[in-house]
Amino acid sequence: MTVIAIGINHKAAPVEIREQASVLPEKVPQFLHTLKNNGWATGAVILSTCNRTEFYIDNLTVPVQDFFALWTEHAKISMETIEQYHYYYENNDAVAHLLRVTAGLDSLILGEPQIMGQLRNAFEYSKQADALCKTLNRLFQLAFQTAKKIRTETNIGAYTISVAYTAVQMAKQIFDLSEQRALLVGAGETIELVAEHLIEANIQSLAIANRTENRAKEMSTRLAIPSTVHALEAIPELLEKADIVIASTGAPFSLISKEMAARALKARRNKPILMVDIAVPRDIDANVNELDDIYLYSVDDLNKIVEKNYQSREAAAKEAETYIQRSVSEWDDWLQLADLSVHLQAIFHYVDEQKSVTLRKAKQLTHREQTQSMDDVIDQVVTQMSNRVLHPLINLLKTLEQEGDSETVNKILAHYTAAPKHKIR
């Protein structure tokens, strides 16, 4: 049994190459079918996300170049590109790689938990396609167990390293979000992430102001919660009702001035406002921070928190490596037992064959040799069977002795000489 991991990820290739390498969901069944049913592999699992496309394969029976050719048939990637950007691991290296991926240690955002869900989906997909084998089933179960231990017993997920999430966490430390109204300025990816985190935190209401209202409406529809959509010109009025303002646009100038913020405070009777400016260039004039009842944080403030948290996650990742190595050792133990089981089955099969030969011989002697007693027949066939069964063992002992491996010879002999002598009742 040889387990291999082949793939292209965010560390190895830019996004345009990862797009070419990806295998669309509708292509996965045929890919798995070719690998399993054509005898190319004992089993396979295919993981394809925006940051990585990876193949976990047990016992690949064809040259890896043939596998690459199959990859090109199910994706938009060339052989040359695969050769340039792919990585290849086998046996314990492949196992360790899967364990790290599952635990989020190989992710673009260190320690992110989404990858385990994606791997579970890939695992279930392989199972449904009848492309899962005993070895990969055991390996993925080990990966899920290890990732769960790492997440619960280390701090790998305890510190946020997302700017969007950090902004919301900062707001939660100051306010009970279920009683607050938020104004989001912008409708890009970062603001949408902020909105998702605010929704998870049960924000009371959301208002979205953006240069193009259609884009803001599209975001509001995706969020699937009640929210109001406005043009940027509505910001002065919206500020009067907002307890939290988070801004991230691509505007080349400030959208919220000190004077605008001061007027909003007056209308609010100086009820405090938390403002978080994630934009570069800044959307909120830095002088706003001079106002007593406004608490303004810039992207640099958030990045300092993120950097500190990232260092904490890196420390947790080092701790997680001990879990990885422990699980690799556990995998080794399981693999050795699995290999031993195969060999033991072969031995039992050999003994069964000898038993069948002996029974046939006994029946023949019983019918042909009328002059022999039953005891003589039994003695003859049992002696012949013993010789046939012991012959391979005796040859092995002789070979080991000739090779100077007396230690193994003594272990085998000690086992037989120390065997308990059972009385026949």
Secondary structure, DSSP 8 states (H G I E B T S, - for coil): --EEEEEEETTTS-HHHHHHH---GGGHHHHHHHHHHTTS-SEEEEEE-SSEEEEEEES--S-HHHHHHHHHHHSS--HHHHHHH-EEEETHHHHHHHHHHHTTTTSSSTT-SHHHHHHHHHHHHHHHTT---HHHHHHHHHHHHHHHHHHHHSSTTTS---HHHHHHHHHHHHS-GGG-EEEEE--SHHHHHHHHHHHHTT-SEEEEEESSHHHHHHHHHHHTS-EEEEEGGGHHHHHTT-SEEEE----SS-SB-HHHHHHHHHHTTT--EEEEE--SS-SB-GGGGGSTTEEEEEHHHHHHHHHHHHHHHHHHHHHHHHHHHHHHHHHHHHHHHHHHHHHHHHHHHHHHHHHHHHHHHHHHHHHH-TTS-HHHHHHHHHHHHHHHHHHHHHHHHHHHHHTT-HHHHHHHHHHHHTS------
